[in-house]
Amino acid sequence: MANDPDFIEFVLGQIDDSCEVSYRAMFGGGTLYAKNKVIAKIVNDQLFMKPTNAGRSFIGAPVEAPAFPGAKVSFLIEQQLNDAEWFTQLIRLSEAELPEPKPKKKKKRRKAK
């Protein structure tokens, strides 16, 4: 099931521009990036943050759930989405802890025979 565009717009609107957040729709859900790092998934109009130690400390007792069957457990962020300052701080703390993305390898072109 695709995400509601209004929900995606709401989530993005709650995050301060300094976090450099972007969204890409994928596989019926979507991925949130902060400074080119995968930070969260949006699936069925629910936000699942990548778990980090900083995020866990900030949240206190996070609700943990997989975004879809077979997925790794993430922090399910629900009511806190209404607090833009709180949510922005969670994004900042989590992004700072996540590793830089690995550079993509260039594909080798095959020569025509």
C-alpha positions as CSV (number, residue, x, y, z in Angstrom):
1,M,0.0,0.0,0.0
2,A,1.4,3.4,-1.0
3,N,1.9,6.2,1.6
4,D,-0.5,9.1,1.8
5,P,1.2,12.1,0.2
6,D,-0.2,14.3,3.0
7,F,1.5,12.2,5.6
8,I,4.8,12.4,3.8
9,E,4.4,16.2,3.5
10,F,3.6,16.4,7.2
11,V,6.6,14.4,8.3
12,L,9.0,16.4,6.0
13,G,7.4,19.6,7.3
14,Q,8.2,18.7,10.9
15,I,12.0,18.6,10.3
16,D,14.1,21.7,10.3
17,D,15.8,22.4,6.9
18,S,19.3,22.3,8.5
19,C,18.9,18.5,8.7
20,E,19.0,18.3,4.9
21,V,16.3,15.7,4.7
22,S,15.0,14.2,1.5
23,Y,12.4,11.5,0.7
24,R,12.4,8.8,-2.0
25,A,9.4,6.6,-2.7
26,M,10.3,2.9,-3.0
27,F,8.5,-0.4,-3.1
28,G,5.1,0.9,-1.9
29,G,6.8,2.7,1.0
30,G,9.5,5.3,1.2
31,T,12.9,6.2,2.6
32,L,13.9,9.3,4.5
33,Y,17.5,10.5,4.1
34,A,19.4,13.0,6.3
35,K,22.6,14.3,4.7
36,N,22.4,11.4,2.2
37,K,22.2,8.8,5.1
38,V,19.2,6.5,5.3
39,I,17.6,7.6,8.5
40,A,14.0,6.2,8.4
41,K,11.4,4.3,6.4
42,I,7.8,5.4,6.0
43,V,5.5,2.3,5.5
44,N,1.7,2.4,5.6
45,D,1.8,5.9,6.9
46,Q,4.0,5.0,9.9
47,L,7.5,6.3,10.5
48,F,10.2,3.8,11.4
49,M,13.6,5.3,12.5
50,K,16.8,3.5,12.2
51,P,17.8,2.5,15.7
52,T,20.9,4.2,17.2
53,N,22.2,4.4,20.7
54,A,21.8,8.2,20.6
55,G,18.2,7.8,19.5
56,R,17.5,5.2,22.2
57,S,18.9,7.5,24.9
58,F,16.9,10.5,23.6
59,I,13.6,8.6,23.3
60,G,14.0,6.8,26.6
61,A,11.9,3.7,26.0
62,P,11.2,3.5,22.2
63,V,8.5,1.4,20.7
64,E,10.3,-1.1,18.5
65,A,8.7,-2.8,15.5
66,P,9.7,-4.0,12.1
67,A,8.5,-1.8,9.2
68,F,7.3,-4.9,7.4
69,P,7.5,-8.7,7.9
70,G,11.1,-9.9,7.9
71,A,12.5,-6.4,8.3
72,K,14.9,-5.4,11.1
73,V,13.4,-3.8,14.2
74,S,13.2,0.0,14.1
75,F,12.0,2.7,16.4
76,L,8.3,3.4,15.6
77,I,7.7,7.1,16.0
78,E,4.0,8.0,16.4
79,Q,2.7,10.8,18.7
80,Q,6.2,12.5,18.9
81,L,5.8,13.4,15.2
82,N,3.6,16.3,16.3
83,D,6.5,17.9,18.2
84,A,8.7,19.3,15.4
85,E,11.5,20.4,17.8
86,W,11.7,17.0,19.4
87,F,11.5,15.2,16.1
88,T,14.2,17.4,14.5
89,Q,16.5,16.7,17.5
90,L,16.0,13.0,17.1
91,I,16.9,13.3,13.4
92,R,20.1,15.2,14.2
93,L,21.2,12.8,16.9
94,S,20.5,9.7,14.8
95,E,22.2,11.1,11.7
96,A,25.3,12.1,13.6
97,E,25.7,8.5,14.8
98,L,25.1,6.7,11.4
99,P,28.0,6.0,9.2
100,E,28.6,7.7,5.9
101,P,27.1,5.9,2.9
102,K,29.5,3.7,1.0
103,P,30.4,5.0,-2.4
104,K,28.7,3.3,-5.2
105,K,30.8,1.3,-7.5
106,K,30.8,2.3,-11.1
107,K,29.3,-0.3,-13.4
108,K,31.6,-1.7,-16.0
109,R,30.2,-1.4,-19.5
110,R,30.3,-4.6,-21.6
111,K,31.7,-4.4,-25.0
112,A,29.4,-5.4,-27.8
113,K,30.5,-8.6,-29.6
